């Protein structure tokens, strides 16, 4: 294993931990803020539930777009991506 492989492995592990904490803590913090707002206003747990749902949906949307961008870079660097780009530069049909 080369030093670059080790560095890439640690970077991927760091990204995974970051996403895990983000998925776990973002909804908890949002629901907590909603709970505080509910207590101040005196409503039922309306804001807590609404903020929780919004945080979960936003987290998954963010993950989807991050994954999509990462896969586009991966495909562009792959042999089939380079061949497709080369064919597109020559004006050939890439499908």
C-alpha positions, -999 to +999 in steps of 0.1 A: +000+000+000+014+033-011+013+065+010-013+079-014-035+049-009-033+053+029-041+090+026-071+083+004-083+056+029-081+080+058-098+108+038-127+085+029-130+074+066-130+110+077-158+118+051-178+089+064-175+101+100-184+136+090-216+124+072-225+102+101-223+130+127-241+153+103-270+129+098-273+123+136-268+157+150-285+180+125-320+167+132-314+166+169-302+202+170-330+214+147-356+196+169-340+211+200-343+246+186-379+239+176-386+227+211-372+258+226-392+279+202-423+259+212-417+265+248-413+302+243-444+306+221-464+280+241-474+258+212-477+221+210-445+205+196-453+219+163-420+236+156-400+207+170-416+182+146-415+206+117-378+215+122-370+178+127-386+168+094-370+197+075-336+188+089-339+152+078-351+161+044-324+187+039-297+163+051-308+136+026-310+162-003-275+174+006-262+139+007-278+131-027-262+161-044-228+155-028-229+118-040-240+128-075-211+153-078-186+128-065-198+101-090-196+126-119-160+132-110-153+095-106-169+087-139-150+114-157-117+100-143-126+064-153-115+048-185-151+047-199-154+084-190-123+094-208-133+074-238-167+091-238-151+125-235-127+117-263-156+106-286-176+137-278-146+159-287-145+142-321-182+147-326-192+111-323-224+098-307-215+089-271-245+066-264 
